[in-house]
Amino acid sequence: MKKLELLLILFGLSLLVSCANGGTGGGGGPVSVSLTPNSNPVLVGVTFTQQFTANVSGASNQSVTWSVSGSGCSGASCGAVDANGLYAAPAAPPNPATVTVKAISVADPSKSGSVTVKIVHISVTVLPTATTVALTGTQQFTPQVSPQTSVIWSVTGTGCSGSACGTVDNNGLYTAPSSLPGPAAVKVIATSSVDPVGMGSANVALVASFDSRLKGTYAFRFSGFDGSGAVYSAGNFQADGSGNITNGIQDVNRTSGVQTLSFTGSYSVGSDNRGTMTLTTVSGTATYKLAIAANGEIEFIEFDNSGTRGAGIINKATTPFSVAQISGPYVMLLFGSDSAGNRIGFAGLFQSNAGTLTGGTADLNDNGAASGSSAISGAFTVAPSGRGTMQFVAPGAGTFNFSFYIVDKDKLYFVSTDAAAGSDRLGGLVVSQDTGISFSTATFKGNAVLSLSSVEHSTLSNVSAVGILNTDGAGVLASGSMCDENNAGVIISHQALSGTYTMGSNGRGTISLSGSVPAASFAMYAVTQNKAFLLDISSPAGLTGFLEPQVGANLGPSTIQGVFVTGTIATANNTTGVWTMNGVNGLVGIQDESTPLGNIAAEAVAGSYTVAPNGRGTISLTSPTMTNRVFYIVNNSEFKAVGVDSGDLKSTLVVSQR
């Protein structure tokens, strides 16, 4: 028994001795060391610091000894780490550019923790990455720097030095020189103040003026109103790239009559792609504000005190012009006013060959009286100027005459030229139909963006709608179809749509919307897959519009990040301008506006926006006034919106593109 007691006493003493010697560091377990952050590697910019923290478990003594080492460096070239774990990177990365920061336990020097650090140059990007600046003009550049440091700005060029390249101040504001260097291009450079290797640059093209953005032959269409009613015109002109317009010709149809007018003019374009255009005919001078999209299309509005207000589109034309340009199948969409001022829409298709129109069919809605699908035929001519004439013959309905102007073989701008009392006033466009498709209900499958509009010419109140039609390829509108509508100030928001559709082999079909309020039917003329012209054939509203394929899925605010040109469909209040969407939720811009109360130049625009995964978005403007819009994304370069403020009778479709 005494021997057993002695053994127990000795065993207890051995445990006490073991604890006294610190075999587990006094913490109740084996010692271990871990570091934070520990992303392995931890990225640290040259000359930057990174605070590391050591956590020692299994020991009451938390002290560690810090060190840094690397296979491609020694001493200061690896950087340094102080007694508190603050690592300071060297001025240049070693080779290889990784080092190891280690913390060794004081309680148990056999235990340590480490983390790999990668030393990187400062990353610098300059926005915008490329731009054009006119002589003596300015451009604000913004650096994006990671890790964040200040930058040093400079400008250089292969054909210039010093101020001959222009200047850039400490805030990135570049000012172009007073004369063009050769070549007329420079780089604006932002260099990290702590890392000469960390730099970014932007390419700047220098021009004598921005007027060169408008150079060549252009075709246009315009719709609007004067004190007597609707006004429609189409024409073309030549811009010389230096602010002069020559060889202009246009056909104008208004209550006072139909005129074919020659004109000259001038224009100027600013660095933000906004500009002013003045056209002079024997009838007087008209002034317009315009905005040029990156794709070259120009939105413009009338901006004077002549009593005419309206909006239109200008496109660069493809020359030379000839009858042979217009060959094959075409679809058309025309809209306007009958002799009583009621809404009227006209849509159809035809085959064109050597000046003859065959195989045509068309639908007409005159104040709710729909003609149904009727056969049409006709003929056309084209002058070397690009002005053409076309006549449609509709048995039982009469003969209709138009002038048109060629954009290219795929697009024509139309205006009616029937001058007799009681004639309709119409304008619109004709586009080529895809010859590579056998049209059927299967031509339409998936999401397509819907946009519709109509104007009551006596009151200038509008009906406008935007939405999505999800077609199933078999004649049924699937779930997810919806629209938002402003019917002369009455808002119908997020309305679910259901219904059916048909499509004939020639490209004419119908859509019946049973989920809309009220139910509506449309004639549909197919252009290509998921793309068509639409004409309301069920109501006096006479809505006309487009169905366009929606590109992309899981859309969001970043889908429409960047600079967009905006323009309204003609109404009492017309705007055109340039907006920048920040890709998150904010927008800023500048626009010109024509209203019944007067013209407002260079209005500041500011607000916020949202985008749902299906491409439906909202815009809330805080400037120039508090207004709200709903839009649907067609693709990352275009979206279409409608105002949704209750009581706003004159809100219209707004098209934004880049």
Buried (B, 14 or more C-beta within 10 A) or exposed (E): EEEEEEEEEEEEEEEEEEEEEBEBBBBEEEBBBBBBEBEEBBBBBBBBBBEBEBEBBBBEBBEBEBBBEBEEBEEEBBBBBEEEBEBBBBEBBBEEBBBBBBBBBBBBEEBBBBBBBBBBBBBBBBBBEEBBBBBEBBBEBEBEBBBEBEBEBBBEBEBBEEEBBBBBEEEBBBBBBEEBBEEBBBBBBBBBBBBBEBBBBBBBEBBEBBBBBBEBBBBBBBBBBBEEBBBBBBBBBBBBBEBEBEBBBBBBBBBEEBBEBBBBBBBBBBBBBBBBBBBBBEEEEBBBBBBBBEEEBBBBBBBBEEEBBBBBBBBBBBBEBBBEBBBEBBBBBBBBBBBEBBBBBBBBBBBBEEBEBEBBBBBBBBBBEBBEBBBBBBBBEBEEBBBBBBBBBBEEBEEBBBBBBBBBBBBBBBBBBBEEEEBBBBBBBBBBBBEEBEBBBBBBBBBBBBBBBBBBBEEBBBBBBBBBBBBBEEBBBBEEBBBBBBBBBEBBEEBEBBBBBEBBEBBBBBBBBEBBEEEBBBBBBBBBBBBBBBBBBBBBBBBBBBBBBBBBEEBBBEBBBBBBBBBBBBBBBBBBBBBBBBEEEEBBBBBBBBEEEEBBEEBEBEBBBEBEEBBBBBBBBEEBEEBBBBBBBBBBBBBBBBBBBEEBBBBBBBBBBB
